[in-house]
Amino acid sequence: EAKTIKKAVVSIEQKIGELLDRFKEAGSHSFRTLAQQKSRSEAIVLFLAILHLLKDRIVKVEQSSHFEDIIIERVQ
């Protein structure tokens, strides 16, 4: 019996919009919380969106030590 599996396509632009909306509600978020209950591919796209926002200096990130959670904060 053949089964068809459909994967949802998530774009970086969608994740950037989602992140900007979340930053309107709260000034900072942890990556672990943002990626919670997301598929592996969606978490990767989320990370790439964060890197894009970091490059554009819209957010700043902080990690206290190796393998610790990443805190993302919107730049005022």
Protein Blocks (a to p, Z undefined) as FASTA:
>chain_A
ZZddddddddfklmmmmmmmmmmmpmbdcfklmmgoiafklmmmmmmmmmmmmmnomacc
ddfbghiacdddddZZ
